Amino acid sequence: MHKVWIVDDDSSIRWVLARALRAEDFEVSDFVDAESVLSALQDGVPDVLMTDIRMPGMSGLELAKELHDKHPRVPCIIMTAHTDLDSALASYESGAFEYLPKPFDLDEAVRLVRRAVEPADGQSTEASLPESEVEIIGEAPAMQEVFRAIGRLAKSNINVMVCGQSGTGKELVANALHRHSPRAKNPFVAINIAAIPAELLESELFGHEKGAFTGAQAQRKGRFEQAHKGTLFLDEIGEMTAELQTRLLRVLSDRRFYRVGGRDLISVDVRVLAATNRDLEKQVSEGKFREDLYHRLNVIRIDLPTLSERLEDIPLLAKRFLRSSADELEVDMKVLSDEAMVRMMAYDWPGNVRQLENICRWITVMAPATTVGVEDLPKEVLGEPAETRIVNWEAALAKVVRQKLNLGQHDVLPDLVKQFETTLLKVALDHTGGHRQNAARLLGWGRNTLARKLKELNLD
């Protein structure tokens, strides 16, 4: 029977976790602080340690690091209510096996403990990270996966492909991968393939000698040379021509190249990160992108969610962007009213996080009052949704359920079912002009069922 130790100053967290783990045949001991754990380690070692970050006395990160130093094979799971990139990275820096953002799903916590006790996954991830401000924020589960990926890659020089729609923050992720890597003190060089004419791109990447072509009045180092010992970020890699794809593949294989018009072989040591908003697998199958280059770049893949897939992050992001816009313009920070925030979260954000940032800048300049009402939002947010637009209602429902559970509410399902059926009835009756039989048919109910529901919901 595997032994799991739980450390948290919150007794309710300890009780819930212990109950769930004992039901899955784990032997559980719980502790109120790190000092108690250090004393217990003199008599034995657990198979898995689960610890909160913030506790009286020694923090969970300090405990995890001390455990890792003394017993490196014991996996440690960090529990934290701080779901930003720095919290994830700090957890991995301490030698943690994994981190678990609060509030967590109990089934997910049990699955994580099971994975921790499997021998194949018993190696912890350790990294040496520079201190930095929070670069990327997000509480949504999809963003937590991104944070985990960056943390796991923190000691790596491996090539990474970052995929996502325009405006989702691909360059931010690439920058974070560089800043938290062994190459952090060396250059981070970014180039947008789509922004440079095809006939000039070869010179941009590999440089040129004086007189190599008309206008080449001096020798120029390309982006590969500029990124020597550091990281080169190739944004919109799917826009690269077939000819340059071939040359790029050779450079990635040999780590050597000639400048345009040059005769001297240049050697470089560069980590390559690539990004695209295109379906590269489809381009490969259509013969538009080299399969061997795709596999060379796509060693590890990170998929970024759209903003509509992380609706719960909009209040957090909006507050950050409103603050940074106010600082930039040297004005008072604007605050969104509850009604305005609801309207912002109802919008589907086709331009993703970049569009949200621009909207917050617009609000900072154009909104007349410090508190921003619905009427102060730009027309694109206020406009009626297109008829063909599909609202991500499942994500919105998930957010509502999560909020209710975080507030400690019980009997969540009956309350939500009542709201759900009320909305269905009102919309259906409005659509049929109040004709009950037609509304019942559209909803898939019998007429008597609809009449009963109207009475139960006080809508009769």
C-alpha positions as CSV (number, residue, x, y, z in Angstrom):
1,M,0.0,0.0,0.0
2,H,1.5,3.3,-1.1
3,K,1.9,6.0,1.6
4,V,0.8,9.6,0.9
5,W,1.6,12.5,3.2
6,I,-0.6,15.6,3.0
7,V,0.6,18.9,4.3
8,D,-1.8,21.9,4.6
9,D,-2.8,24.3,7.3
10,D,-6.4,24.0,6.1
11,S,-8.0,21.1,7.9
12,S,-10.9,20.8,5.4
13,I,-8.4,20.3,2.5
14,R,-6.6,17.6,4.5
15,W,-9.8,15.9,5.3
16,V,-11.2,15.9,1.8
17,L,-8.0,14.7,0.2
18,A,-7.4,12.0,2.8
19,R,-10.9,10.7,2.4
20,A,-10.6,10.5,-1.4
21,L,-7.2,8.8,-1.3
22,R,-8.1,6.3,1.4
23,A,-11.1,5.3,-0.7
24,E,-8.5,4.4,-3.4
25,D,-6.5,2.2,-1.0
26,F,-3.7,4.7,-0.2
27,E,-2.3,4.9,3.3
28,V,-2.6,8.6,4.2
29,S,-1.0,10.7,6.9
30,D,-1.7,14.4,7.2
31,F,0.3,17.3,8.7
32,V,-0.5,20.9,9.6
33,D,2.9,22.3,8.8
34,A,6.3,21.6,7.2
35,E,8.1,21.3,10.5
36,S,5.9,18.3,11.5
37,V,6.8,16.6,8.2
38,L,10.6,17.1,8.8
39,S,10.2,15.5,12.2
40,A,8.3,12.5,10.7
41,L,10.9,12.0,8.0
42,Q,13.3,10.8,10.7
43,D,11.2,7.7,11.1
44,G,10.2,7.0,7.5
45,V,9.6,8.4,4.0
46,P,6.3,8.6,2.1
47,D,5.8,7.4,-1.5
48,V,4.3,10.8,-2.4
49,L,4.2,14.1,-0.6
50,M,1.4,16.6,-1.3
51,T,2.0,20.1,0.2
52,D,0.4,23.5,0.0
53,I,2.7,26.4,-0.9
54,R,1.7,29.0,1.7
55,M,1.7,27.8,5.4
56,P,2.8,29.2,8.7
57,G,6.5,28.8,9.1
58,M,8.4,27.0,6.3
59,S,6.7,27.3,2.9
60,G,5.7,24.3,0.8
61,L,8.3,25.2,-1.8
62,E,11.1,25.2,0.9
63,L,9.8,21.8,2.1
64,A,9.7,20.4,-1.4
65,K,13.3,21.5,-2.0
66,E,14.5,20.0,1.3
67,L,12.7,16.8,0.5
68,H,14.2,16.7,-3.0
69,D,17.7,17.3,-1.6
70,K,17.4,14.5,1.0
71,H,15.1,12.1,-0.9
72,P,15.3,12.9,-4.6
73,R,13.2,9.9,-5.6
74,V,10.2,10.9,-3.5
75,P,7.7,12.8,-5.8
76,C,6.3,16.0,-4.4
77,I,3.0,17.5,-5.6
78,I,2.7,21.2,-4.9
79,M,-0.9,22.6,-4.2
80,T,-1.3,26.3,-5.0
81,A,-4.1,28.8,-5.4
82,H,-1.8,31.0,-7.4
83,T,-2.3,29.8,-11.0
84,D,0.2,31.9,-12.9
85,L,3.3,30.9,-14.8
86,D,5.7,31.9,-12.0
87,S,3.9,29.7,-9.5
88,A,4.2,26.7,-11.9
89,L,7.9,27.4,-12.6
90,A,8.7,27.9,-8.9
91,S,7.1,24.5,-8.2
92,Y,9.3,22.8,-10.7
93,E,12.4,24.8,-9.5
94,S,11.8,23.3,-6.0
95,G,12.1,19.8,-7.5
96,A,8.3,19.1,-7.6
97,F,7.0,16.2,-9.6
98,E,3.9,18.2,-10.5
99,Y,1.8,21.1,-9.3
100,L,-1.9,21.1,-8.6
101,P,-3.8,24.4,-8.9
102,K,-6.6,25.1,-6.4
103,P,-9.5,24.6,-6.5
104,F,-8.8,21.1,-7.8
105,D,-11.0,18.2,-8.9
106,L,-10.6,15.3,-6.5
107,D,-10.6,12.7,-9.3
108,E,-7.7,14.7,-10.9
109,A,-5.8,14.8,-7.6
110,V,-6.2,11.0,-7.2
111,R,-5.0,10.4,-10.8
112,L,-2.0,12.6,-10.2
113,V,-1.0,10.7,-7.1
114,R,-1.4,7.4,-8.9
115,R,0.9,8.7,-11.7
116,A,3.4,9.9,-9.1
117,V,3.8,6.4,-7.6
118,E,4.3,4.8,-11.0
119,P,8.1,4.0,-11.4
120,A,8.2,5.3,-15.0
121,D,7.2,8.7,-13.8
122,G,9.2,8.8,-10.6
123,Q,11.8,11.3,-11.8
124,S,11.3,14.8,-10.7
125,T,12.0,17.9,-12.8
126,E,14.5,20.4,-11.4
127,A,15.4,23.7,-12.9
128,S,17.4,26.8,-12.2
129,L,15.2,29.8,-13.1
130,P,15.9,33.5,-13.2
131,E,13.6,35.7,-11.1
132,S,11.1,37.5,-13.3
133,E,7.7,39.2,-13.2
134,V,4.6,37.3,-14.2
135,E,4.7,37.1,-18.0
136,I,1.6,35.0,-18.7
137,I,-1.4,34.7,-16.5
138,G,-4.4,32.4,-16.6
139,E,-6.5,30.2,-14.3
140,A,-8.2,28.1,-17.1
141,P,-7.2,24.4,-17.2
142,A,-5.9,24.8,-20.7
143,M,-3.5,27.5,-19.6
144,Q,-2.4,25.4,-16.7
145,E,-1.3,22.8,-19.2
146,V,0.8,25.5,-21.0
147,F,2.4,26.4,-17.7
148,R,3.2,22.8,-17.0
149,A,4.8,22.4,-20.4
150,I,7.0,25.5,-19.9
151,G,8.1,24.2,-16.5
152,R,9.0,20.7,-17.8
153,L,11.0,22.3,-20.6
154,A,12.9,24.6,-18.3
155,K,16.3,22.8,-18.5
156,S,15.9,21.7,-22.1
157,N,17.4,22.9,-25.3
158,I,14.9,20.9,-27.4
159,N,13.1,22.4,-30.4
160,V,9.4,23.4,-29.7
161,M,6.5,24.1,-31.9
162,V,3.9,26.6,-30.5
163,C,0.5,26.3,-32.2
164,G,-2.5,28.6,-31.8
165,Q,-4.7,31.2,-33.5
166,S,-3.4,34.8,-34.1
167,G,-3.4,36.8,-30.9
168,T,-3.2,33.9,-28.4
169,G,0.3,34.8,-27.2
170,K,2.6,32.5,-29.1
171,E,5.6,34.9,-28.9
172,L,5.0,35.3,-25.1
173,V,5.2,31.6,-24.7
174,A,8.4,31.4,-26.9
175,N,9.9,34.2,-24.8
176,A,9.1,32.4,-21.6
177,L,10.6,29.2,-22.9
178,H,13.8,31.1,-23.6
179,R,13.9,33.1,-20.3
180,H,13.5,29.9,-18.3
181,S,16.1,27.9,-20.2
182,P,19.9,27.4,-19.9
183,R,20.2,30.0,-22.7
184,A,18.4,32.7,-20.8
185,K,21.5,35.0,-20.6
186,N,22.0,34.8,-24.4
187,P,20.0,36.5,-27.2
188,F,16.4,35.8,-28.0
189,V,15.9,36.7,-31.6
190,A,12.4,36.7,-33.2
191,I,11.5,36.9,-36.8
192,N,8.0,36.9,-38.4
193,I,8.3,34.9,-41.6
194,A,5.0,36.3,-43.0
195,A,6.2,39.9,-42.6
196,I,9.3,39.7,-44.8
197,P,9.1,39.4,-48.6
198,A,10.2,35.9,-49.7
199,E,13.1,37.3,-51.8
200,L,14.6,39.0,-48.7
201,L,14.0,36.2,-46.2
202,E,17.1,34.2,-47.0
203,S,19.3,37.2,-46.3
204,E,17.4,38.0,-43.1
205,L,17.9,34.5,-41.8
206,F,21.5,33.8,-42.9
207,G,23.0,37.2,-43.6
208,H,24.9,38.3,-46.7
209,E,28.3,39.5,-47.9
210,K,29.0,42.9,-49.3
211,G,28.0,43.0,-53.0
212,A,26.0,39.8,-52.8
213,F,23.1,41.5,-54.5
214,T,22.0,45.0,-55.5
215,G,21.8,47.1,-52.4
216,A,24.2,44.9,-50.3
217,Q,26.6,47.7,-49.5
218,A,28.1,46.0,-46.4
219,Q,28.4,42.5,-44.8
220,R,25.4,41.7,-42.6
221,K,24.9,39.0,-40.0
222,G,21.6,37.1,-40.3
223,R,19.2,36.1,-37.5
224,F,20.9,32.8,-37.0
225,E,24.2,34.4,-36.2
226,Q,22.6,37.0,-34.0
227,A,21.0,34.2,-32.0
228,H,24.2,32.2,-31.5
229,K,24.2,30.5,-28.1
230,G,20.6,31.7,-27.6
231,T,17.2,31.1,-29.1
232,L,15.7,31.9,-32.5
233,F,12.0,32.2,-32.7
234,L,10.5,31.6,-36.2
235,D,6.9,33.0,-36.1
236,E,4.4,31.9,-38.8
237,I,6.7,29.2,-40.0
238,G,4.0,27.9,-42.3
239,E,4.5,30.9,-44.6
240,M,8.1,29.8,-45.6
241,T,8.7,28.9,-49.2
242,A,9.7,25.4,-50.2
243,E,13.2,26.5,-51.3
244,L,13.9,28.1,-47.9
245,Q,12.4,25.1,-46.1
246,T,15.0,22.9,-47.7
247,R,17.8,25.3,-46.6
248,L,16.5,25.6,-43.1
249,L,16.3,21.8,-42.7
250,R,20.0,21.6,-43.7
251,V,21.0,24.3,-41.2
252,L,19.1,22.5,-38.4
253,S,20.8,19.3,-39.3
254,D,24.4,20.6,-39.8
255,R,24.3,23.7,-37.7
256,R,26.4,25.3,-40.4
257,F,25.6,27.6,-43.4
258,Y,27.0,30.1,-45.9
259,R,25.9,33.7,-45.9
260,V,24.3,34.8,-49.2
261,G,27.2,35.4,-51.6
262,G,29.7,34.1,-49.0
263,R,32.3,31.4,-49.2
264,D,33.1,31.0,-45.5
265,L,31.2,28.3,-43.6
266,I,29.5,29.7,-40.5
267,S,28.9,27.5,-37.5
268,V,26.1,28.3,-35.0
269,D,24.6,26.9,-31.8
270,V,21.0,27.9,-31.8
271,R,17.8,26.6,-30.2
272,V,14.9,27.0,-32.6
273,L,11.3,27.7,-31.5
274,A,8.7,27.8,-34.2
275,A,5.1,29.0,-34.2
276,T,2.2,28.8,-36.6
277,N,-1.6,29.5,-36.8
278,R,-1.9,27.1,-39.7
279,D,-2.6,23.3,-39.8
280,L,0.9,22.2,-40.6
281,E,-0.1,18.5,-40.7
282,K,-2.6,19.4,-43.5
283,Q,0.1,21.4,-45.3
284,V,2.4,18.4,-45.1
285,S,-0.2,16.0,-46.5
286,E,-0.8,18.5,-49.3
287,G,2.9,18.8,-50.1
288,K,3.1,22.4,-49.1
289,F,5.4,21.9,-46.1
290,R,8.3,19.4,-45.8
291,E,7.5,16.5,-43.6
292,D,11.1,16.1,-42.5
293,L,11.3,19.8,-41.5
294,Y,8.0,19.5,-39.7
295,H,9.3,16.6,-37.5
296,R,12.6,18.4,-36.9
297,L,10.7,21.5,-35.6
298,N,7.8,19.7,-33.9
299,V,9.8,17.7,-31.3
300,I,7.6,19.1,-28.5
301,R,4.3,20.8,-29.3
302,I,2.4,23.4,-27.2
303,D,-1.2,24.2,-28.2
304,L,-2.5,27.6,-27.0
305,P,-6.2,27.9,-26.3
306,T,-8.3,30.7,-27.8
307,L,-9.7,33.3,-25.5
308,S,-13.2,31.8,-25.9
309,E,-11.8,28.6,-24.5
310,R,-10.6,30.3,-21.4
311,L,-13.5,32.7,-20.5
312,E,-12.7,32.5,-16.8
313,D,-9.4,34.4,-17.5
314,I,-11.1,37.5,-19.0
315,P,-11.6,39.3,-15.7
316,L,-7.9,38.6,-14.8
317,L,-6.6,39.7,-18.2
318,A,-8.8,42.7,-18.5
319,K,-7.7,44.0,-15.1
320,R,-4.0,43.6,-16.0
321,F,-4.4,45.3,-19.4
322,L,-6.4,48.2,-17.9
323,R,-3.7,48.7,-15.3
324,S,-0.9,48.6,-17.9
325,S,-2.8,51.0,-20.2
326,A,-3.3,53.4,-17.4
327,D,0.4,53.3,-16.5
328,E,1.4,53.8,-20.2
329,L,-0.9,56.8,-20.6
330,E,-0.3,58.1,-17.1
331,V,-4.0,58.3,-16.3
332,D,-6.3,56.7,-13.6
333,M,-7.1,53.1,-14.1
334,K,-10.5,52.3,-15.4
335,V,-12.6,49.6,-13.6
336,L,-15.2,47.4,-15.4
337,S,-18.7,47.3,-13.7
338,D,-20.1,43.8,-13.2
339,E,-22.6,44.3,-16.1
340,A,-19.8,45.4,-18.4
341,M,-17.7,42.4,-17.4
342,V,-20.6,40.0,-18.1
343,R,-20.9,41.6,-21.6
344,M,-17.2,41.2,-22.2
345,M,-17.4,37.6,-21.3
346,A,-20.4,37.1,-23.6
347,Y,-18.3,38.3,-26.6
348,D,-16.5,35.5,-28.5
349,W,-13.2,37.5,-29.1
350,P,-12.1,36.4,-32.6
351,G,-8.9,38.4,-32.1
352,N,-8.1,36.5,-28.9
353,V,-6.0,38.0,-26.1
354,R,-4.4,40.7,-28.4
355,Q,-7.9,42.0,-29.2
356,L,-8.8,42.1,-25.5
357,E,-5.6,44.1,-24.8
358,N,-6.5,46.6,-27.6
359,I,-10.1,46.9,-26.3
360,C,-8.7,47.7,-22.8
361,R,-6.5,50.4,-24.3
362,W,-9.5,51.8,-26.1
363,I,-11.6,51.8,-22.9
364,T,-8.7,53.6,-21.0
365,V,-8.8,56.4,-23.6
366,M,-12.5,56.7,-24.5
367,A,-14.5,55.7,-21.4
368,P,-15.6,58.9,-19.7
369,A,-15.8,57.7,-16.1
370,T,-13.6,55.6,-13.9
371,T,-16.2,52.9,-13.6
372,V,-17.0,51.5,-17.0
373,G,-20.6,50.6,-17.8
374,V,-22.0,48.6,-20.6
375,E,-22.8,51.7,-22.6
376,D,-19.1,52.7,-22.5
377,L,-17.9,49.5,-24.3
378,P,-16.9,49.7,-28.0
379,K,-19.5,48.8,-30.6
380,E,-17.7,45.5,-31.6
381,V,-18.3,44.2,-28.1
382,L,-21.9,45.5,-27.9
383,G,-22.9,44.3,-31.3
384,E,-25.4,41.5,-31.6
385,P,-23.8,38.2,-32.2
386,A,-23.9,36.9,-35.8
387,E,-26.7,34.4,-36.4
388,T,-24.1,31.7,-37.3
389,R,-22.1,32.3,-34.1
390,I,-22.0,29.4,-31.7
391,V,-21.7,30.5,-28.1
392,N,-19.3,28.4,-26.0
393,W,-22.0,27.7,-23.5
394,E,-20.2,24.7,-22.0
395,A,-17.2,26.9,-21.0
396,A,-19.6,29.4,-19.5
397,L,-21.5,26.7,-17.6
398,A,-18.2,25.3,-16.3
399,K,-17.3,28.7,-15.0
400,V,-20.7,29.1,-13.2
401,V,-20.4,25.6,-11.6
402,R,-16.8,26.4,-10.5
403,Q,-17.8,29.7,-8.9
404,K,-20.7,28.1,-7.0
405,L,-18.4,25.3,-5.7
406,N,-15.7,27.8,-4.7
407,L,-18.3,29.7,-2.7
408,G,-19.2,26.4,-0.9
409,Q,-22.7,26.1,-2.3
410,H,-24.6,22.8,-2.2
411,D,-27.4,21.3,-4.3
412,V,-25.9,23.0,-7.3
413,L,-27.5,20.7,-9.9
414,P,-31.2,21.4,-9.0
415,D,-30.6,25.1,-9.1
416,L,-28.9,25.0,-12.4
417,V,-31.5,22.6,-13.9
418,K,-34.2,25.1,-12.9
419,Q,-32.3,28.0,-14.6
420,F,-31.7,25.9,-17.6
421,E,-35.3,24.8,-18.1
422,T,-36.6,28.3,-17.4
423,T,-34.3,29.7,-20.2
424,L,-35.4,27.0,-22.6
425,L,-39.0,27.7,-22.0
426,K,-38.8,31.4,-22.3
427,V,-36.8,31.3,-25.5
428,A,-39.0,28.6,-27.1
429,L,-42.2,30.5,-26.3
430,D,-40.7,33.7,-27.5
431,H,-39.7,32.0,-30.8
432,T,-43.3,30.6,-31.3
433,G,-45.0,33.8,-30.3
434,G,-46.4,32.1,-27.1
435,H,-47.8,29.1,-28.9
436,R,-47.4,26.3,-26.3
437,Q,-48.0,23.3,-28.6
438,N,-45.4,24.5,-31.1
439,A,-42.9,25.3,-28.3
440,A,-43.4,21.8,-26.8
441,R,-42.7,20.2,-30.2
442,L,-39.5,22.3,-30.7
443,L,-38.2,21.3,-27.3
444,G,-39.1,17.6,-27.7
445,W,-41.7,17.6,-24.9
446,G,-45.3,16.7,-24.9
447,R,-47.9,19.4,-24.3
448,N,-48.7,18.2,-20.8
449,T,-45.0,18.1,-19.9
450,L,-44.6,21.8,-21.0
451,A,-47.7,22.8,-19.0
452,R,-46.4,21.0,-15.9
453,K,-43.0,22.7,-16.3
454,L,-44.5,26.1,-16.6
455,K,-46.4,25.6,-13.4
456,E,-43.4,24.2,-11.5
457,L,-41.2,27.1,-12.6
458,N,-43.9,29.7,-11.9
459,L,-44.1,30.7,-15.5
460,D,-47.7,29.7,-16.2
